[in-house]
Amino acid sequence: MTNLSISKYWEDNDFLEIKVIAESEFVKVHQLCYMQEISLKEIGEKIVAYSYKPKENCYIEFGEKEGNFTPAFSLEFLKADKSGHVEIEVDMEIADNPDRKHRCKFYIYSELGLIEQFGRNIILLSENKKEEILLNINN
């Protein structure tokens, strides 16, 4: 089972702390990430756009992975196969040192319809209409 969940952990005005849990066959990782609501909404819109044109990879970064920032993670949606199945490379920071040098990279899997719904749910999360969302709701 592979999945990705994002939930609001804390909120102040338009600034959010989100909790991310990513799970593959081999690893389960969680992380807290800080971002603004508008950035989260833009990420949702980018994911929805990818779901309609999945012939190119789509890279999305939650937070800043370089520099003096709080922990960050990224998702890279690879090209969909002919059946609409997608590999997603997850790159999560392990916040156990001040140099930000530990990361965990692995793949999770989904399909275009679920990815579109996930993008739309990220938008709803940014608009305070959801508290938690899952990528693969059928798992």
C-alpha positions in Angstrom: 0.0 0.0 0.0 1.3 3.4 -0.9 -0.3 6.6 0.2 0.2 10.3 1.1 -1.9 12.2 3.7 -1.7 15.9 4.4 -3.5 17.5 7.4 -3.6 20.9 9.0 -1.7 20.7 12.3 -1.7 24.4 13.2 -2.9 27.6 11.6 -2.5 31.4 12.3 -4.1 33.8 9.8 -2.8 32.6 6.4 0.2 30.6 7.8 -0.1 26.9 8.1 1.7 24.0 9.7 0.8 20.8 7.8 1.6 17.3 8.8 2.5 15.0 6.0 2.6 11.2 6.2 4.0 9.3 3.2 4.0 5.5 3.0 5.5 3.1 0.6 5.9 -0.7 0.7 9.3 -0.1 2.4 9.0 3.0 4.5 6.6 5.3 6.4 7.8 8.9 7.0 6.1 11.9 8.6 7.1 15.5 8.6 5.8 18.9 9.7 6.0 21.7 7.1 5.2 25.4 7.2 3.7 27.4 4.4 1.2 30.0 3.4 -2.4 29.2 2.4 -1.9 30.8 -1.1 1.2 28.6 -1.7 -0.8 25.5 -0.8 -3.6 26.5 -3.1 -1.1 27.1 -6.0 0.3 23.6 -5.4 -3.3 22.1 -5.6 -3.9 24.0 -8.9 -0.6 22.7 -10.4 -1.5 19.1 -9.5 -4.9 19.4 -11.1 -3.3 20.9 -14.2 -0.8 18.0 -14.3 -3.7 15.5 -14.1 -5.0 16.8 -17.4 -1.6 16.8 -19.2 0.4 14.0 -17.7 2.8 13.6 -20.6 5.6 15.6 -18.7 6.9 15.3 -15.2 5.5 17.7 -12.6 7.8 18.8 -9.7 6.2 20.4 -6.6 8.1 21.6 -3.6 6.4 22.2 -0.2 8.6 24.8 1.5 12.2 25.5 0.6 14.6 22.5 0.5 17.7 24.7 0.4 18.9 27.4 2.8 18.0 28.3 6.4 14.3 27.3 6.4 12.1 24.8 8.2 11.8 21.3 6.9 10.5 20.8 3.4 9.5 18.0 1.0 8.8 17.6 -2.7 6.7 15.4 -5.0 7.7 14.7 -8.6 4.8 13.2 -10.6 6.3 11.2 -13.4 4.7 10.7 -16.8 1.6 8.6 -16.7 1.6 5.3 -18.4 -1.1 4.4 -21.0 -3.4 3.2 -18.3 -3.2 6.4 -16.3 -1.0 5.0 -13.6 1.6 7.4 -12.1 4.8 6.9 -10.1 5.4 9.8 -7.7 8.9 10.4 -6.2 8.6 11.6 -2.7 11.6 13.4 -1.2 11.1 14.2 2.5 13.5 15.9 4.9 14.4 14.1 8.1 14.7 17.0 10.5 17.3 15.5 12.9 20.2 17.9 12.3 20.7 21.6 11.7 22.5 21.1 8.4 19.3 19.7 6.7 21.4 16.9 5.2 19.2 13.8 5.8 16.5 13.0 3.3 14.4 10.0 2.5 13.4 9.4 -1.2 11.0 6.7 -2.4 8.1 6.1 -4.8 4.4 6.0 -4.1 1.9 5.1 -6.8 -1.5 6.4 -7.9 -3.7 7.1 -10.9 -4.7 10.2 -12.7 -8.3 10.4 -11.4 -7.1 10.2 -7.8 -4.3 12.7 -8.4 -6.8 15.2 -9.8 -9.0 14.7 -6.8 -6.0 15.1 -4.5 -5.1 18.4 -6.1 -8.7 19.6 -5.7 -8.7 18.5 -2.1 -5.4 20.5 -1.5 -7.2 23.6 -2.7 -10.1 22.8 -0.3 -7.5 22.3 2.5 -6.1 25.8 1.7 -9.6 27.3 1.9 -10.3 25.7 5.3 -13.0 23.4 3.8 -11.1 20.2 4.7 -8.8 19.2 7.6 -7.1 16.1 6.2 -6.7 14.7 2.7 -5.5 11.4 1.2 -4.0 10.7 -2.2 -5.2 7.1 -2.5 -8.5 7.1 -0.8 -9.2 3.5 -1.8 -6.3 2.1 0.1 
